[in-house]
Protein backbone atom coordinates (compact mmCIF):
# COMPACT_ATOMS: atom_id res chain seq x y z
CA UNK A 1 0.00 0.00 0.00
CA UNK A 2 1.22 3.48 -0.88
CA UNK A 3 1.15 6.49 1.41
CA UNK A 4 0.66 8.76 -1.60
CA UNK A 5 -2.31 11.09 -1.08
CA UNK A 6 -3.34 10.74 -4.70
CA UNK A 7 -2.40 10.82 -8.31
CA UNK A 8 -3.68 11.57 -11.80
CA UNK A 9 -2.62 10.04 -15.08
CA UNK A 10 -2.77 11.78 -18.44
CA UNK A 11 -2.59 10.06 -21.81
CA UNK A 12 -0.41 10.93 -24.76
CA UNK A 13 -2.89 13.56 -25.98
CA UNK A 14 -1.68 15.84 -23.13
CA UNK A 15 2.03 15.02 -23.50
CA UNK A 16 2.77 18.46 -24.96
CA UNK A 17 1.62 20.08 -21.68
CA UNK A 18 3.95 18.15 -19.38
CA UNK A 19 6.68 20.81 -19.25
CA UNK A 20 4.09 23.41 -18.23
CA UNK A 21 2.57 21.03 -15.67
CA UNK A 22 6.00 20.30 -14.23
CA UNK A 23 6.85 24.00 -13.98
CA UNK A 24 3.49 24.72 -12.33
CA UNK A 25 4.18 22.04 -9.72
CA UNK A 26 7.61 23.52 -8.93
CA UNK A 27 6.08 27.00 -8.52
CA UNK A 28 2.88 26.11 -6.64
CA UNK A 29 3.56 22.82 -4.83
CA UNK A 30 7.29 22.80 -4.11
CA UNK A 31 10.11 20.31 -4.35
CA UNK A 32 9.52 17.43 -6.73
CA UNK A 33 10.38 16.04 -10.12
CA UNK A 34 10.75 12.90 -12.15
CA UNK A 35 10.65 9.45 -10.57
CA UNK A 36 10.67 5.87 -11.82
CA UNK A 37 7.29 5.08 -10.28
CA UNK A 38 4.71 6.04 -7.69
CA UNK A 39 6.53 5.99 -4.36
CA UNK A 40 5.35 3.36 -1.91
CA UNK A 41 6.56 5.68 0.83
CA UNK A 42 7.87 9.24 0.71
CA UNK A 43 10.70 8.29 3.04
CA UNK A 44 14.00 8.58 1.21
CA UNK A 45 12.57 10.84 -1.52
CA UNK A 46 15.04 13.62 -0.61
CA UNK A 47 12.33 16.10 0.33
CA UNK A 48 10.19 15.63 -2.77
CA UNK A 49 6.48 16.15 -2.14
CA UNK A 50 5.37 15.40 -5.70
CA UNK A 51 6.72 13.25 -8.51
CA UNK A 52 5.91 12.50 -12.10
CA UNK A 53 6.68 9.44 -14.18
CA UNK A 54 5.84 8.35 -17.68
CA UNK A 55 5.44 5.06 -19.49
CA UNK A 56 3.93 4.14 -22.87
CA UNK A 57 2.63 7.65 -23.47
CA UNK A 58 0.89 7.95 -20.10
CA UNK A 59 2.25 10.35 -17.49
CA UNK A 60 1.30 10.18 -13.83
CA UNK A 61 1.63 12.98 -11.28
CA UNK A 62 1.72 11.75 -7.65
CA UNK A 63 1.31 13.99 -4.62
CA UNK A 64 2.24 13.45 -1.00
CA UNK A 65 -0.55 15.70 0.27
CA UNK A 66 -4.18 15.73 -0.85
CA UNK A 67 -4.31 19.54 -0.95
CA UNK A 68 -1.61 19.57 -3.62
CA UNK A 69 -3.48 17.04 -5.73
CA UNK A 70 -6.63 19.17 -5.41
CA UNK A 71 -4.78 22.33 -6.50
CA UNK A 72 -3.28 20.44 -9.47
CA UNK A 73 -6.67 19.04 -10.50
CA UNK A 74 -8.28 22.46 -10.35
CA UNK A 75 -5.62 23.81 -12.69
CA UNK A 76 -5.01 20.93 -15.11
CA UNK A 77 -8.01 18.63 -15.30
C-alpha positions as CSV (number, residue, x, y, z in Angstrom):
1,X,0.0,0.0,0.0
2,X,1.2,3.5,-0.9
3,X,1.2,6.5,1.4
4,X,0.7,8.8,-1.6
5,X,-2.3,11.1,-1.1
6,X,-3.3,10.7,-4.7
7,X,-2.4,10.8,-8.3
8,X,-3.7,11.6,-11.8
9,X,-2.6,10.0,-15.1
10,X,-2.8,11.8,-18.4
11,X,-2.6,10.1,-21.8
12,X,-0.4,10.9,-24.8
13,X,-2.9,13.6,-26.0
14,X,-1.7,15.8,-23.1
15,X,2.0,15.0,-23.5
16,X,2.8,18.5,-25.0
17,X,1.6,20.1,-21.7
18,X,3.9,18.1,-19.4
19,X,6.7,20.8,-19.2
20,X,4.1,23.4,-18.2
21,X,2.6,21.0,-15.7
22,X,6.0,20.3,-14.2
23,X,6.8,24.0,-14.0
24,X,3.5,24.7,-12.3
25,X,4.2,22.0,-9.7
26,X,7.6,23.5,-8.9
27,X,6.1,27.0,-8.5
28,X,2.9,26.1,-6.6
29,X,3.6,22.8,-4.8
30,X,7.3,22.8,-4.1
31,X,10.1,20.3,-4.3
32,X,9.5,17.4,-6.7
33,X,10.4,16.0,-10.1
34,X,10.8,12.9,-12.2
35,X,10.6,9.5,-10.6
36,X,10.7,5.9,-11.8
37,X,7.3,5.1,-10.3
38,X,4.7,6.0,-7.7
39,X,6.5,6.0,-4.4
40,X,5.3,3.4,-1.9
41,X,6.6,5.7,0.8
42,X,7.9,9.2,0.7
43,X,10.7,8.3,3.0
44,X,14.0,8.6,1.2
45,X,12.6,10.8,-1.5
46,X,15.0,13.6,-0.6
47,X,12.3,16.1,0.3
48,X,10.2,15.6,-2.8
49,X,6.5,16.2,-2.1
50,X,5.4,15.4,-5.7
51,X,6.7,13.3,-8.5
52,X,5.9,12.5,-12.1
53,X,6.7,9.4,-14.2
54,X,5.8,8.4,-17.7
55,X,5.4,5.1,-19.5
56,X,3.9,4.1,-22.9
57,X,2.6,7.7,-23.5
58,X,0.9,8.0,-20.1
59,X,2.2,10.3,-17.5
60,X,1.3,10.2,-13.8
61,X,1.6,13.0,-11.3
62,X,1.7,11.7,-7.7
63,X,1.3,14.0,-4.6
64,X,2.2,13.4,-1.0
65,X,-0.5,15.7,0.3
66,X,-4.2,15.7,-0.8
67,X,-4.3,19.5,-0.9
68,X,-1.6,19.6,-3.6
69,X,-3.5,17.0,-5.7
70,X,-6.6,19.2,-5.4
71,X,-4.8,22.3,-6.5
72,X,-3.3,20.4,-9.5
73,X,-6.7,19.0,-10.5
74,X,-8.3,22.5,-10.3
75,X,-5.6,23.8,-12.7
76,X,-5.0,20.9,-15.1
77,X,-8.0,18.6,-15.3
